[in-house]
Amino acid sequence: MVVALGGGVVGDLAGFVAATFLRGITLVQVPTTVLSMVDSSVGGKTAVNLPAGKNLVGAFHPPILTLVDVGLISGLPIREVRAGWAEVIKTAAIFDPALFDELDTVPLVELQPDRMADILERTVRWKERVVHEDPRERGIRVVLNFGHTVGHAIEATTGYGTYLHGEAVAIGLVAASRLSVRAGFLDAGVAARIEDMLARTGLPTRYDPTFTNANAILDRTLTDKKVESNRVRWVLLRDIGQVVVTDELSADVIRDVVEALVRH
């Protein structure tokens, strides 16, 4: 048995080892960060990064148990908590208008432990439902990648360390929301709400040109796991709780949005 005690990197690496050693041994996930509690420890995807892109070598290997102890959050740096909250905001945006409204009303820093535990559980339950329906990401599970196409590209082009995963996803959520508006799917006011919520949480909504640039980000999106026939499948929004997946965005629109996200 392998017990993965740690954040997302520990969980992914330990899970990948468990998936491949002796062609698979028992795995238990004990996530210690908000991000790993609501995302990487649930769903059975295990992987390691390559210079070419994020999570390109991996396997599906569900744990027999994921133990989430919210008491561990009190020992985390606030940056780690905020980074995890990006995935909570993402989940609310794609599935749960009521949860999104709640997140919009109560800032992260004002949440009491019992209310945080409730929000984390609701977030995990959404992911559990999707994973149960689509365990190997052949269908509906792709919606969980809202914000991740640009987010993963930012992580890869900045060397997997400049931005935490949740920070890169936060920028990716802004990109996906703006692309949703440009594609005619989403009202600009809803996109602004998402961006404002991320900013109030203390998450970045722009990337630093010191570390990456639009050309590098756009090139890296083509190595994303959601690319089919050299076309990126973008996960976008019609409204809070309503997702659309399309590969019909124009290259000019994508470039405009990514270039506009540079921090001045």
C-alpha positions as CSV (number, residue, x, y, z in Angstrom):
1,M,0.0,0.0,0.0
2,V,1.1,3.6,-0.7
3,V,-0.2,6.4,1.5
4,A,0.2,9.8,-0.1
5,L,0.4,12.3,2.7
6,G,0.9,15.8,1.3
7,G,-0.2,18.2,-1.4
8,G,-1.0,17.7,-5.0
9,V,2.6,17.0,-6.1
10,V,3.0,14.3,-3.5
11,G,-0.4,12.8,-4.3
12,D,0.2,12.7,-8.0
13,L,3.7,11.3,-7.7
14,A,2.8,8.7,-5.0
15,G,-0.3,7.8,-7.0
16,F,1.7,7.3,-10.2
17,V,4.1,5.0,-8.3
18,A,1.2,3.1,-6.9
19,A,-0.3,2.8,-10.4
20,T,2.8,1.4,-12.0
21,F,4.6,-0.6,-9.3
22,L,3.7,-4.3,-9.7
23,R,1.2,-3.0,-12.3
24,G,-0.8,-1.4,-9.5
25,I,-0.9,-1.5,-5.7
26,T,-3.4,0.0,-3.2
27,L,-3.4,3.8,-2.8
28,V,-4.7,6.0,0.0
29,Q,-4.8,9.7,-0.4
30,V,-4.4,12.0,2.7
31,P,-4.3,15.5,1.2
32,T,-2.8,18.3,3.3
33,T,-3.6,21.4,1.1
34,V,-6.9,22.9,0.1
35,L,-6.0,22.3,-3.6
36,S,-5.3,18.6,-3.1
37,M,-8.4,18.2,-0.8
38,V,-10.9,19.5,-3.4
39,D,-9.1,18.4,-6.6
40,S,-6.1,16.2,-7.1
41,S,-6.8,13.6,-4.4
42,V,-10.3,12.9,-5.8
43,G,-10.7,11.3,-9.1
44,G,-7.9,8.9,-9.6
45,K,-5.8,10.8,-12.1
46,T,-2.1,10.5,-11.3
47,A,0.8,12.0,-13.3
48,V,4.1,13.7,-13.5
49,N,5.0,16.8,-15.5
50,L,7.3,17.1,-18.5
51,P,9.0,20.2,-19.9
52,A,6.6,20.0,-22.8
53,G,3.5,20.1,-20.7
54,K,1.7,19.4,-17.4
55,N,0.6,15.9,-16.4
56,L,1.6,14.3,-19.7
57,V,2.9,11.0,-18.2
58,G,0.4,9.3,-15.9
59,A,-2.3,6.8,-15.2
60,F,-5.8,6.5,-13.8
61,H,-5.5,4.8,-10.4
62,P,-8.3,5.7,-7.9
63,P,-7.5,5.5,-4.2
64,I,-9.5,3.1,-2.0
65,L,-9.8,6.0,0.5
66,T,-9.3,9.8,0.5
67,L,-9.2,11.2,4.0
68,V,-9.8,15.0,4.2
69,D,-9.0,16.6,7.5
70,V,-9.8,20.2,7.3
71,G,-7.9,20.8,10.6
72,L,-4.8,20.7,8.5
73,I,-5.7,23.9,6.7
74,S,-4.9,26.0,9.8
75,G,-1.2,25.2,9.4
76,L,-1.0,26.3,5.7
77,P,0.5,29.5,4.5
78,I,-2.3,31.8,3.3
79,R,-0.9,31.7,-0.3
80,E,-1.6,27.9,-0.3
81,V,-5.1,28.4,0.9
82,R,-5.8,31.0,-1.7
83,A,-4.4,28.8,-4.4
84,G,-6.7,26.0,-3.4
85,W,-9.7,28.4,-3.4
86,A,-9.2,28.9,-7.1
87,E,-10.5,25.3,-7.7
88,V,-13.4,25.9,-5.3
89,I,-14.4,29.0,-7.3
90,K,-14.0,27.0,-10.6
91,T,-16.2,24.3,-9.3
92,A,-18.9,26.7,-8.2
93,A,-18.7,28.5,-11.6
94,I,-19.3,25.4,-13.6
95,F,-21.8,23.5,-11.4
96,D,-23.4,25.4,-8.6
97,P,-24.9,28.9,-8.8
98,A,-25.9,28.8,-5.1
99,L,-22.4,28.0,-4.0
100,F,-21.0,30.7,-6.3
101,D,-23.3,33.3,-4.8
102,E,-22.2,32.2,-1.3
103,L,-18.5,32.5,-2.2
104,D,-19.3,36.0,-3.6
105,T,-20.9,37.0,-0.3
106,V,-18.4,35.7,2.2
107,P,-14.7,36.4,1.6
108,L,-12.3,33.6,2.2
109,V,-10.6,35.3,5.1
110,E,-13.9,35.6,7.0
111,L,-14.9,32.0,6.7
112,Q,-15.2,30.1,10.0
113,P,-13.9,26.5,10.1
114,D,-17.3,24.8,10.0
115,R,-18.5,26.9,7.0
116,M,-15.2,26.2,5.2
117,A,-15.6,22.5,5.8
118,D,-19.1,22.6,4.4
119,I,-17.9,24.5,1.3
120,L,-15.0,22.0,0.7
121,E,-17.4,19.1,1.1
122,R,-19.8,20.5,-1.5
123,T,-16.9,21.1,-3.8
124,V,-15.6,17.5,-3.4
125,R,-19.1,16.1,-3.9
126,W,-19.4,17.8,-7.3
127,K,-16.2,16.3,-8.5
128,E,-17.1,12.9,-7.1
129,R,-20.3,12.9,-9.2
130,V,-18.5,13.8,-12.4
131,V,-15.7,11.3,-11.8
132,H,-18.3,8.5,-11.1
133,E,-20.0,9.2,-14.4
134,D,-16.8,9.6,-16.4
135,P,-13.9,8.0,-14.6
136,R,-11.5,8.1,-17.6
137,E,-12.3,11.6,-18.9
138,R,-14.0,10.5,-22.1
139,G,-17.0,12.7,-21.8
140,I,-18.5,15.1,-19.2
141,R,-15.3,15.1,-17.0
142,V,-13.7,17.5,-19.5
143,V,-15.7,20.4,-17.9
144,L,-13.5,20.2,-14.9
145,N,-10.8,21.7,-17.1
146,F,-12.4,25.1,-17.1
147,G,-9.5,27.6,-16.8
148,H,-6.9,24.9,-17.0
149,T,-5.9,25.2,-20.7
150,V,-4.2,28.6,-20.2
151,G,-3.5,27.8,-16.6
152,H,-1.5,24.7,-17.4
153,A,0.3,26.6,-20.2
154,I,1.4,29.3,-17.7
155,E,2.6,26.7,-15.3
156,A,4.7,25.0,-18.0
157,T,6.2,28.1,-19.5
158,T,7.2,29.5,-16.1
159,G,8.9,26.3,-15.0
160,Y,6.4,24.8,-12.6
161,G,7.3,26.9,-9.6
162,T,6.7,30.6,-10.3
163,Y,3.0,30.2,-10.0
164,L,1.2,27.7,-7.8
165,H,-1.2,25.5,-9.7
166,G,-4.2,27.4,-8.3
167,E,-2.6,30.8,-9.1
168,A,-2.1,29.7,-12.7
169,V,-5.6,28.4,-12.9
170,A,-7.0,31.7,-11.5
171,I,-5.4,33.5,-14.5
172,G,-6.7,30.7,-16.7
173,L,-10.2,31.2,-15.3
174,V,-10.1,34.9,-16.3
175,A,-8.9,33.9,-19.8
176,A,-11.7,31.3,-20.2
177,S,-14.3,33.7,-18.9
178,R,-13.2,36.4,-21.4
179,L,-13.1,33.9,-24.2
180,S,-16.7,32.9,-23.3
181,V,-17.7,36.6,-23.7
182,R,-15.8,37.0,-27.0
183,A,-17.4,33.8,-28.3
184,G,-20.9,35.2,-27.6
185,F,-21.7,32.7,-24.9
186,L,-21.4,34.6,-21.6
187,D,-22.6,38.0,-20.4
188,A,-19.6,40.3,-19.7
189,G,-21.0,41.1,-16.2
190,V,-20.7,37.4,-15.2
191,A,-17.1,37.3,-16.4
192,A,-16.4,40.4,-14.4
193,R,-17.9,38.8,-11.3
194,I,-15.6,35.8,-11.7
195,E,-12.5,38.0,-12.1
196,D,-13.5,40.2,-9.2
197,M,-14.0,37.2,-6.9
198,L,-10.6,35.8,-7.8
199,A,-9.0,39.2,-7.2
200,R,-10.7,39.7,-3.8
201,T,-9.5,36.2,-2.8
202,G,-5.9,37.5,-3.3
203,L,-5.3,35.4,-6.5
204,P,-3.5,36.7,-9.6
205,T,-5.6,37.6,-12.6
206,R,-2.7,38.6,-14.9
207,Y,0.6,36.9,-15.7
208,D,4.0,38.6,-15.2
209,P,5.8,39.2,-18.6
210,T,9.1,38.7,-16.7
211,F,8.4,34.9,-16.6
212,T,6.3,34.2,-19.8
213,N,4.7,35.7,-22.8
214,A,1.7,35.3,-25.0
215,N,3.5,33.4,-27.8
216,A,4.9,30.9,-25.3
217,I,1.5,30.4,-23.7
218,L,-0.3,30.0,-27.0
219,D,2.3,27.5,-28.2
220,R,2.0,25.5,-25.1
221,T,-1.8,25.2,-25.3
222,L,-1.2,22.9,-28.3
223,T,0.4,20.3,-26.1
224,D,-2.7,20.3,-23.8
225,K,-4.3,16.9,-23.3
226,K,-7.6,18.3,-24.6
227,V,-6.1,18.9,-28.1
228,E,-7.7,16.8,-30.8
229,S,-6.5,17.0,-34.5
230,N,-4.4,20.0,-33.5
231,R,-7.4,21.9,-32.2
232,V,-7.8,22.9,-28.6
233,R,-11.2,22.0,-27.0
234,W,-11.9,25.1,-24.9
235,V,-14.2,24.7,-21.8
236,L,-16.2,27.9,-21.6
237,L,-19.3,29.2,-19.8
238,R,-22.8,30.2,-21.0
239,D,-23.7,31.2,-17.4
240,I,-22.8,30.2,-13.9
241,G,-23.6,26.4,-13.8
242,Q,-23.8,26.1,-17.6
243,V,-20.7,24.9,-19.5
244,V,-20.0,24.7,-23.2
245,V,-17.1,22.9,-24.9
246,T,-15.9,24.2,-28.3
247,D,-12.9,24.0,-30.6
248,E,-14.2,26.7,-32.9
249,L,-12.6,29.8,-31.4
250,S,-10.6,31.9,-33.8
251,A,-6.8,32.1,-33.3
252,D,-7.0,35.9,-33.3
253,V,-9.6,36.0,-30.5
254,I,-7.5,33.6,-28.4
255,R,-4.4,35.7,-29.0
256,D,-6.2,38.9,-28.1
257,V,-7.4,37.5,-24.8
258,V,-4.1,36.0,-23.8
259,E,-2.2,39.2,-24.7
260,A,-4.6,41.3,-22.7
261,L,-3.8,39.3,-19.6
262,V,-0.2,40.5,-19.3
263,R,0.5,42.4,-16.1
264,H,1.7,46.0,-16.7
